[in-house]
């Protein structure tokens, strides 16, 4: 059985199985709105502010909470097109994968890049201003990535959901 324990700074551990209903409520509330103040969060989950702050701190120290991020509206910023690109490489040696990943990380329009198990080697999420902009990204960047055998582009019509993690109280 896999050990989900994560070492904390004070040598205490917290693991997946140690997350109780209160930690779960904290995680869900912060996923929904990471800008909640400690007082707002403690009120939302019915816990004292000091206990709430201690639990959030433990979740951060354990590595379960790794950061807080702004969720941006790409259309408002002029990026109207999201493309999911499937890439196949000429091989899968560590050297080939490393060279591809190193160059892919240099492309600013790549929002996410995932190494896959399956028919394609990578799935990449790209933001582009429009179809012509993506054409330039494809021609000038994607096509010149090392070891690329094929590229298949899929344009997102609408985002239905975009969760960080599906946390269900039933999984605890």
C-alpha positions, -999 to +999 in steps of 0.1 A: +000+000+000+013+034-009+024+057+019+008+091+016+027+106+045+044+139+040+071+152+063+063+185+081+089+210+093+085+200+129+090+163+121+053+156+125+035+140+096+001+145+080-011+120+055-041+116+032-057+093+057-052+119+085-073+145+067-106+148+087-138+166+080-124+200+092-093+198+070-115+187+042-138+218+048-108+240+048-094+226+016-128+230-002-133+265+011-098+276+000-102+259-034-134+279-039-119+312-026-082+313-016-086+350-006-107+343+025-092+358+056-085+335+085-115+349+103-138+344+073-125+309+068-129+300+105-165+314+105-173+294+073-162+261+088-173+268+124-139+267+140-120+292+162-096+315+143-066+302+161-074+265+155-082+273+119-049+291+114-031+262+130-048+237+106-041+258+075-005+261+086-002+223+090-018+217+056+008+242+041+038+227+060+028+192+050+027+201+013-010+194+008-016+232+002+013+242-021+002+277-030-025+303-037-032+314-072-054+338-091-077+322-116-076+344-147-103+350-173-083+343-205-109+359-227-108+392-208-070+392-213-074+387-251-067+349-253-100+338-268-089+303-280-078+274-258-062+244-277-055+209-264-026+196-284-016+159-285+020+153-294+037+120-304+075+118-303+100+097-322+110+079-291+106+078-253+141+076-239+149+098-210+170+120-232+143+125-258+117+133-231+140+157-213+150+176-245+113+179-255+102+191-221+131+216-218+121+233-250+084+231-244+087+250-211+102+279-231+070+285-250+050+311-231+016+302-246+019+267-231-002+267-199+002+230-190+021+201-204+014+165-194+034+134-201+009+107-209+006+070-209-014+059-239-015+066-277+001+101-274+031+111-255+020+146-244-011+166-240-005+204-240-029+231-231-023+263-251-038+298-249-039+318-281-055+352-291-073+336-321-069+309-347-043+328-367-022+333-335-024+296-328-012+290-364+019+311-357+025+292-324+021+259-343+045+269-371+071+288-351+072+268-319+054+235-317+066+222-351+102+230-342+101+212-308+127+184-308+118+148-316+081+156-326+066+129-349+030+143-350+009+171-336-029+169-333-047+201-323-082+202-307-099+235-301-119+239-269-154+252-276-164+258-240-150+250-206-176+230-186-156+227-154-120+234-144-114+220-109-082+218-090-091+185-073-124+167-069-126+164-031-155+144-018-162+140+019-171+104+010-134+097+001-123+102+037 
